[in-house]
Amino acid sequence: MAGKTFTAQLADFEKLTTQNLKYVAVEAIQDVVSAAQTAQRGITLGATSFVEGKIPEGKTKNLKNSLTSNGTEGETSYTVALGAYDIGDTLTFAWTAPYALRMELGFTGEDSKGRTYNQAGRHFVGANARKFPEFVAARAKEVSK
Amino acid sequence: MKETDISRVLRARLKTLTPAYPILYENKDKPEAMMRPYLVTDVIRVSRRNPGVKGGASGVIARGFFQVTVITDLDQFDTLALTVSGSIALHFPKALRMTDAAGTVAIIDEPNILKGIRDGSDWRTDVQIDYETS
């Protein structure tokens, strides 16, 4: 910034700060969604255990593919939505498979076909959303000088 | 604080809820005789970190949330579900500290009562209670 007026230096600094803010926001949001989209083998593929915070993946990958980011559906649709993101924008991410919410929160009891379930929630959204402050802190460190 | 201690402390607090309801714990199948309304619990572990330089078990901060699902009958007004979930939320207010020999579990925010959903033969209303240990 040498040789510039003080006003110009401030303008550069402001631009850099805005860029950094955007970088931290985009990367931290992406950290949340990509963590939610991290797959684990589903019960339909023979899994006998699970971890919380990862999305179960069966033969069809319907749940993972149902991610809809700002209205566009697709497994990696969040990358496109984040590419167009600017500070102050609102982003919406939704898993639109009919059984998405019961996979997230868990389900027990008998369904309409008489099948009995005792299924704990995978919390692939809730657990990762709660890590957002940690993702932000980690990304902020990358741009701290 | 060990994860088993966290679960024990949270469950012990839930057991003191009045009026009391049957509780179904993680990895347990629902007994046929358990009648609605009943509660289903799930402790979701989000992170364990140790901000101290020295490390050591005493400096571990575990964060997560305690999900209590209120199971009520279908095709009824949701008054009962909201009454029970509301009483659970009041039973775990923000800043509540539950201390025993193993350590302290603190409630770090007001519990969230999620929208009730119809699933199978149940009406399910989830209460999510964020905690942190110290």
Interface residues (C-beta under 8 A of the other chain):
Chain A: E52 G53 L101 R102 L105 G106 F107 T108 G109 E110 D111 S112 Y117 N118 A120 G121 H123 G126 A127 R130 K131 E134
Chain B: L24 E26 N27 K28 D29 K30 V40 D42 I44 R45 V46 S47 R49 R63 G64 F65 Q67 T69 I71 L114 I117 D119 G120 S121 D122 R124 D126 Q128 D130
